[in-house]
Amino acid sequence: MGKYQLIATSSFGLESVVAQEVRDLGYEEVRVENGKITFKAGLEAICRANLWLRTADRIRLVVGEFEAKTFDELFEKTKALPWADLIPKDANFPVEGKSIKSTLFSVPDCQAIVKKAVVESMKKEHHCQWFEEKGPMHKIEVALLKDKATLTMDTSGPGLHKRGYRESGVIAPLRETLAAAMILLARWNPDTTLIDPFCGSGTIPIEAALMGKNIAPGMNRNFVAETWPLIPKKLWQDARRECWDLADFSRPVNITGTDIDYRAVRMARGNAANADLDQDIHFQQQPLSTLSSKRKYGKVICNPPYGERLEEETEELYREMGKILPKLDTWSHYILTSDQNFEKLYGAKATKKRKLYNGRIRVDYYQYYGPSPPRNSS
């Protein structure tokens, strides 16, 4: 079985995190670009990447890449690709597109041309003049960047941030993929205590528990490529068996999520139960002012409220954080917010700051490093 070119799409700022996850899965031919990580691997990588990648947005299969400055070029080069080898005769194959700094700037026209080219290619190979498109989904994307066209098929279906456990949410919830990235960037490990004092619907504590127990984030959901004839069912079965074999369900983790809003705490508990982690995470209603821990070392990882609508409230909250969190003076603190004045309000400059995106919202990840604990300390 040969190698295929795959793309793990990424939020801006997380490319290096996603790339390291890809390498950790054992794939070495990795290329990092803005918003995407390209790698070559066998078909089993489609299964494993969808199941295991915690910070990627979705996995795409690359069908072809070429330069296209005219609609004729786009049509002929698309038609020449081996669509019939990838898409069965009964498949549903809609086309979506995007164009950035390209001569072919009309996305609807590009989509229509690609669709026509794929149909013509498949007519010839499948010996068929009409496609009902009632079978498995094979969504095609034509992405044009500086006159280079990349044709891919989406293997994920719903975005990879949709783990399946979060039925309830709060306003402007933190994406699961970004929460996982925050934990990875904080270099948290399951022997270390973690507290989220603004837990909301519980995303950070739940993602940490999944990580601490080595539970694959996609373990309890399905992916559109599971319906593809291209990928043998056995590859999916083997990949899911690997998830079960590597998970350490009994490993203890010391994770606490608190929130001043009792409704948020109730949501968090429900979401943790959906992930079968309600016995592993302690959630409680608690104001920030009472935050404390008997543990000498640990990490606070949080996503406090932010936004213009809450400006006055959040400014006061950040000032309070600057008084409360430093009391845990041997801990490290990691705070995600869109407020550009956070450090001034908090009263201290971060050890490190990283620009990220929560959906379309530009945010910064402020990292305050505490002293390194002795080995085996929590």
C-alpha positions in Angstrom: 0.0 0.0 0.0 1.6 3.3 -1.1 1.9 6.6 0.6 -0.5 9.5 0.3 -0.1 13.2 0.9 -2.2 14.3 3.8 -2.8 17.7 5.4 -3.6 18.4 9.0 -5.2 21.8 9.1 -4.4 24.1 12.0 -5.4 27.3 13.7 -2.8 30.0 13.1 -0.2 29.9 15.9 -0.6 26.2 16.5 1.2 24.8 13.5 4.3 23.7 15.4 2.1 22.0 18.0 0.2 20.0 15.4 3.4 19.2 13.6 4.9 17.7 16.8 1.7 15.6 17.3 2.1 14.3 13.7 5.7 13.4 14.4 4.8 11.7 17.7 2.5 9.4 15.7 5.6 8.3 13.8 5.3 10.2 10.6 8.5 11.9 9.6 8.0 13.5 6.2 6.4 16.7 7.7 6.2 20.1 6.1 4.9 23.1 8.1 3.1 26.0 6.4 0.7 28.7 7.6 -2.5 26.9 8.8 -1.5 23.4 7.6 0.9 20.6 8.2 1.6 18.3 5.2 2.9 14.8 5.7 3.2 11.6 3.7 1.9 8.3 5.0 -0.1 5.2 4.2 -3.9 5.0 4.4 -3.8 3.9 8.0 -2.6 7.5 8.9 -6.0 8.9 7.9 -7.5 6.7 10.6 -4.8 7.3 13.3 -4.5 11.1 12.6 -8.2 11.6 12.9 -8.4 9.6 16.1 -5.3 10.9 17.9 -4.5 14.5 16.9 -5.7 16.8 19.7 -4.9 20.2 18.2 -5.5 19.8 14.4 -8.8 21.1 12.9 -9.3 18.3 10.3 -7.4 15.9 8.1 -7.5 16.3 4.3 -6.3 13.9 1.6 -4.4 15.6 -1.2 -5.5 14.6 -4.7 -3.3 17.0 -6.6 -1.4 20.3 -6.7 -0.6 22.4 -9.7 -0.4 26.0 -11.0 -3.6 27.4 -12.5 -3.9 30.9 -13.9 -6.7 30.2 -16.3 -10.0 28.4 -16.0 -8.9 26.1 -18.9 -5.8 25.1 -16.9 -7.9 24.5 -13.8 -10.3 22.3 -15.7 -7.8 20.2 -17.6 -5.4 19.6 -14.7 -8.2 18.7 -12.4 -9.7 16.3 -15.0 -6.3 14.6 -15.3 -6.3 13.6 -11.6 -7.2 10.0 -10.6 -10.7 10.8 -9.2 -12.2 7.4 -10.0 -9.5 5.7 -8.0 -10.6 7.6 -4.9 -14.3 8.3 -5.4 -16.9 5.5 -6.0 -19.6 5.8 -8.6 -22.4 6.4 -6.1 -20.5 9.0 -3.9 -21.8 12.4 -3.0 -19.0 14.8 -4.0 -19.8 18.5 -3.4 -17.1 21.0 -4.1 -16.1 24.0 -1.8 -13.4 26.5 -2.5 -11.3 29.4 -1.4 -9.0 31.8 -3.3 -6.2 34.0 -1.9 -4.0 36.3 -4.0 -4.8 34.3 -7.1 -5.7 35.2 -10.7 -8.7 33.0 -10.4 -10.4 34.9 -7.7 -14.1 33.9 -8.3 -14.6 31.0 -5.9 -18.1 30.0 -7.3 -16.6 29.8 -10.8 -13.7 27.7 -9.5 -16.0 25.4 -7.7 -18.2 24.9 -10.7 -15.2 24.2 -13.0 -13.7 21.7 -10.6 -17.0 19.9 -10.2 -17.4 19.7 -14.0 -13.9 18.4 -14.4 -14.3 15.7 -11.7 -17.6 14.6 -13.3 -15.9 14.3 -16.8 -13.0 12.4 -15.3 -15.3 10.0 -13.5 -17.6 9.5 -16.5 -14.7 8.1 -18.5 -13.4 5.8 -15.8 -16.7 4.6 -14.3 -18.4 4.3 -17.7 -21.3 6.3 -16.5 -23.0 9.4 -17.8 -25.0 10.4 -14.7 -24.1 10.3 -11.0 -27.0 10.3 -8.5 -24.6 11.3 -5.6 -26.6 9.4 -2.9 -23.7 7.4 -1.5 -20.8 8.2 0.9 -19.7 11.8 1.3 -16.4 12.8 -0.4 -16.3 16.6 0.0 -13.7 18.1 -2.3 -12.0 21.4 -1.7 -10.2 23.6 -4.3 -7.8 26.0 -2.5 -6.0 28.6 -4.6 -3.1 30.4 -3.1 -0.9 32.6 -5.3 -2.1 30.7 -8.4 -1.3 27.3 -7.0 -4.3 25.0 -6.8 -4.5 22.3 -4.2 -7.3 19.8 -4.6 -8.1 17.8 -1.4 -10.9 15.6 0.1 -12.0 16.0 3.7 -11.6 12.8 5.7 -12.9 14.1 9.0 -16.5 15.3 8.6 -17.3 17.5 11.6 -14.2 19.4 12.8 -11.9 17.4 15.1 -12.7 19.8 17.9 -16.1 18.0 18.1 -15.0 15.2 20.4 -18.6 14.3 21.2 -18.6 14.9 25.0 -19.7 18.6 25.0 -23.5 18.8 24.7 -23.7 21.9 26.8 -21.7 25.1 26.4 -21.4 28.6 27.6 -21.2 31.8 25.5 -18.1 31.9 23.3 -16.8 28.5 24.4 -13.2 27.5 24.2 -12.5 25.1 21.3 -11.4 21.7 22.5 -8.4 21.8 20.1 -7.2 25.1 21.6 -7.7 23.8 25.1 -5.6 20.8 24.3 -2.9 23.1 22.8 -2.9 25.2 25.9 -2.2 22.1 28.0 0.5 20.9 25.7 2.2 24.4 25.6 2.1 24.4 29.4 4.0 21.1 29.4 1.5 19.7 31.9 1.9 16.0 32.8 -0.5 13.8 34.8 1.7 13.8 37.8 1.2 17.5 38.2 -1.8 19.2 39.8 -3.9 21.3 37.5 -6.5 23.9 38.4 -8.8 25.9 36.1 -10.5 28.6 38.2 -12.7 29.7 35.2 -13.7 26.2 34.0 -16.9 27.2 32.2 -18.2 24.0 30.5 -15.1 22.1 31.6 -13.2 22.0 28.4 -9.6 22.5 29.8 -10.0 20.0 32.7 -11.6 17.4 30.4 -9.0 17.7 27.7 -6.3 17.4 30.4 -7.8 14.3 31.8 -8.0 12.8 28.3 -4.4 13.6 27.8 -3.3 12.4 31.2 -4.9 9.0 30.6 -3.7 8.8 27.0 -7.3 8.6 25.7 -7.5 9.4 22.0 -9.7 12.5 21.6 -11.5 11.0 18.6 -12.2 7.6 20.3 -15.9 8.2 20.8 -16.9 9.7 17.5 -17.1 8.8 13.8 -15.3 10.2 10.8 -16.6 10.6 7.2 -13.7 8.5 5.7 -15.0 5.5 7.6 -17.6 5.2 4.8 -15.0 5.3 2.0 -14.4 2.1 0.0 -10.8 3.4 -0.4 -9.9 2.7 3.2 -10.3 -1.0 4.3 -12.5 -1.4 7.3 -9.6 -3.4 9.0 -7.5 -0.2 9.1 -10.2 1.6 11.1 -10.6 -1.5 13.3 -6.9 -1.7 14.0 -6.6 2.1 14.7 -9.5 2.0 17.2 -8.0 -1.1 18.8 -4.7 0.8 19.2 -6.6 3.5 21.0 -8.1 1.1 23.5 -4.7 -0.7 24.0 -2.8 2.5 24.7 -5.4 4.2 26.9 -4.6 4.1 30.6 -8.1 4.5 32.0 -7.1 3.8 35.6 -4.3 6.3 35.8 -5.1 8.9 38.5 -5.0 12.6 37.7 -5.3 15.6 40.1 -7.5 18.1 38.1 -9.9 20.6 39.5 -12.2 23.0 37.7 -14.0 25.8 39.6 -16.3 28.6 38.5 -18.4 31.2 40.3 -21.4 30.3 38.1 -23.2 27.2 39.4 -24.8 26.6 36.0 -21.3 26.4 34.4 -20.2 23.9 37.0 -23.3 21.8 36.4 -22.6 21.9 32.6 -18.9 20.9 33.2 -20.0 17.9 35.3 -22.4 16.8 32.6 -19.8 17.1 29.9 -17.2 15.2 32.0 -19.8 12.4 32.6 -20.3 12.3 28.8 -16.5 11.7 28.5 -16.6 9.1 31.3 -14.3 11.3 33.3 -16.7 12.5 36.0 -14.9 10.4 38.6 -11.5 11.8 37.6 -12.1 15.6 37.7 -13.3 17.6 40.7 -15.7 20.4 39.8 -17.0 22.9 42.3 -18.6 26.3 42.5 -16.0 28.7 43.9 -15.1 32.4 43.5 -11.6 33.2 42.4 -10.9 35.0 45.8 -10.9 31.6 47.6 -8.5 29.9 45.3 -5.9 27.9 47.2 -4.2 24.5 47.2 -2.3 22.4 49.7 0.0 21.2 46.8 3.3 23.0 46.7 3.6 22.8 42.9 1.1 22.8 40.1 -0.2 24.6 37.1 -3.1 27.0 36.7 -4.4 26.9 33.1 -7.4 29.0 32.4 -9.5 31.0 29.9 -11.0 33.8 31.9 -13.9 35.9 30.4 -12.9 38.5 27.8 -14.6 40.7 25.2 -15.8 44.3 24.8 -19.2 43.4 26.2 -17.5 42.5 29.5 -14.8 45.1 29.5 -15.3 46.7 32.9 -16.0 43.4 34.6 -12.9 41.7 33.1 -10.6 44.6 33.9 -11.5 44.2 37.6 -11.2 40.4 37.3 -7.7 40.6 35.8 -6.6 42.9 38.7 -8.0 40.4 41.1 -6.2 37.6 39.3 -3.0 39.6 39.8 -3.5 39.5 43.5 -4.7 35.9 43.9 -2.7 33.8 41.6 0.8 35.0 42.8 -0.2 33.6 46.2 0.5 30.2 44.6 4.0 31.4 44.3 5.6 28.1 43.4 3.0 27.3 40.7 3.1 28.2 37.0 0.2 30.2 35.6 -1.1 30.1 32.0 -3.8 32.5 30.9 -5.6 32.9 27.6 -7.3 36.2 26.8 -7.9 38.7 23.9 -7.3 41.7 26.2 -4.1 43.4 25.0 -3.8 45.2 28.3 -3.8 42.0 30.4 -0.3 42.3 31.7 -0.8 45.9 32.8 -4.0 45.0 34.6 -2.6 41.8 36.0 0.4 43.7 37.3 3.3 41.5 35.9 4.9 40.9 32.6 4.5 37.3 31.4 7.6 35.0 31.1 6.4 34.2 27.6 3.5 35.3 25.4 2.1 33.5 22.3 -0.4 34.8 19.8 -3.2 32.3 19.0 -6.7 32.2 17.7 -9.9 31.0 19.3 -12.0 30.5 16.2 -11.7 34.0 14.5 -10.8 35.8 17.8 -7.2 36.9 18.2 -6.0 35.9 21.7 -2.7 35.8 23.6 -1.5 33.0 25.8 0.3 34.6 28.8 2.7 32.2 30.5 4.1 32.8 34.0 6.7 30.2 34.9 7.1 29.2 38.5 10.2 27.4 39.9 10.8 23.9 38.7 9.6 21.3 41.2 11.9 18.5 42.4 11.4 15.3 40.6 8.3 13.4 41.6 6.8 16.5 43.2 3.1 17.5 42.4 
